[in-house]
Amino acid sequence: MKKVNLLAAAVLAAAFAMPAQADYTPNVNFSGYMRSGVQSQRISGYDVGTAGRLGAENDTYGEIGLGADLAKVDDTVWSVYTMLAVKSKVNGSTWQDNRAGEDGKFGDDSGTNGTWSSALAFRQFFVNVKGMFDWDKDANIWVGKRYYHREDIHVTDLYYHDISGTGAGIENLTAGPGKLSLAWLRHDFNNQKYINDFGGVLANNWMSYHSFDVQYDLPAWDGANLEFRATFTQPRKDDSNSEYFTKAYGSQVLMAELSQGYSLGWNKTVVKYTHGNVDQTGGSKLGFAGAYASADGKYSTWGSTGAKNAYRWQFYNFGETHFTDNLGMFHVIAGTVADGYDHNLTNKDSDRAFQLIVRPYYKLTKMTRLVTELGMYTSTDKNIDGSKNNKQVQKYTLAYAITPDAGNFWSRPEIRFYGTYLHSNGAVDLSEWGKTNKTNTFIVGAQVEAWW
């Protein structure tokens, strides 16, 4: 967070002046994230969550956050926060039509023949009040639309637990030796296409679900922290279409995290269990579990992707290690096991997946470094008839990077010039635009990534 200039602060102070805050100057902050780049070819079939994102991202994405402390009454601070996001999947001209197909051709207004080429969204818009309780000044109350406890692994761009949306909650409430957080969020969708048992499509109807989240953080031994979480998700069925929506089931998620800091860096271990509506779809199944497949709220309801009694176990170990002042590495070890039947107890889908990614870096000069990322992903899906689908992907990237502090893994902005080799067993299409099923390819490109 960075303060903007005093003139902007003065304008906001005047705009929001009230007797209780007449002598209070708001703390205005500006934050954000962006990435963009160019590649020799665009691989549409590769998911960066499988074997790593370095040298494999071909989109433009950015977030701009604006916030301010609007009022202070005694020790209570009232704040508002907003975030605008933009993404572009096609490298077209400066001004782009809202929709364009993966082949660069424009689709129709319904989106049937095209996908979004560029889009804007308000990702966050909420108010937070901190210090309301005299007996617990660290606790805060929030209401609105926000990123809520998005737990991520940076090198795979994976949010392994994310219920962001519109809701309300209380955070950092002192409870014994730790801190308790409670939240209720709701997601509403219209014009979603859900597949029923007979292969038909039900569109232009509402689908809603509620998420209730409980989180408890407590310090463990020196340098360590434990986090326990339970998330319960329940759909709200459309009465006018109860024939269909009665087959939308909820889920229960239990998760434990252990974070450990030490002299050479830090490490986190996560164990997550999901029961109920376990999403079996998506590129990397290491990242999809629960009734919410993504932060955009895709909800799995029927068929083999909407299992009433399915389960999934997920394991993650990741962290950063500094071997010397010039040499460091980020690693990810992940695995998942899932099994279960659909709502009719006829279609069964079980899967196993494993992922290993390392991103070593070596400082060359004060502002330059060599970065490499080696990743592999393997999975096996087994259907009720005994048939199997195997997926294997390997990625090797070598990059020359320019950044303000080359010895710090998190230093940004970072400009990268890279070469990437991708290989698969044929289950992942590595061709450009998906025209042929290539099993290996080589990409060169340049990318910039920044956050502030």
Buried (B, 14 or more C-beta within 10 A) or exposed (E): EEEEEEEBBEEBBEEBBEEEBEEBEBBBBBBBBBBBBEBEBBBBBBBBBBBBBBBBBBBBBBBBBBBBBBBBBEEBBBBBBBBBBBBBBBBEEEEBEBBBBBEEEEBEEEEEEBEBBBBEEEBBBBBBBBBBBEEBBEBBBBEBBBBBBEBBBBBBBBBBBBBBBBBBBBBBBBEEEBBBBBBBBEBEBEEBEBBBEEEEEBEEBBBBBBBBBEBBBBEEEEEEBBBBBEBBBBBBBBEEBEEBBEBBBBBBBBBEBBBBBEEEBBBBBBBBBBBBBBBBBBBBBBBBBBBBBBBEBBBBBBBBBBBBBBBBBBBBBBBBBBEEEEBBBBBBBBBBBBBBBBBEEEBBBBBBBBBBBBBBBBBEEEBEBBBBBBBBBBBBBBBEEEEEEEBBBBBBBBBBBBBEEBBBBEBBBBBBBBBBBBBBEEBBBBBBBBEEEBBEBEBEBBBBBBEE
